[in-house]
């Protein structure tokens, strides 16, 4: 079982900051607001995320390293360093009901993940460059 997260990195410098920003949510208004199915009016709301699967074995994290600008029809790469922890504790990002259920059922699901692999895009532009993969070997190297 796996879970995929697509995380913004425009204002963040660490993976944990990016996950926190993603889970905090955002206010949807104006052209991003939800459209009411009854009155067809746009309704301001807040969209937020919590993980709900019980202990996915693998979590795939995609860092949104490219920004598309509608006005200029251009895609630009976000060129900044993001630090990745070797161990990632996601307990506080899981749904409270799921955590409560785990406690009640005395499940010892560990919500700490070990960094296994990283894919890196090396290049100045979104459409050009090379992709390298770094993978932890079975002996932990």
Helices and strands as residue ranges (DSSP letters): E 2-8, H 15-24, E 26-28, G 30-32, E 34-35, E 42-43, E 45-47, E 58-64, E 66-69, E 74-77, E 87-89, G 91-93, H 96-104, E 112-114, E 117-122, E 130-135
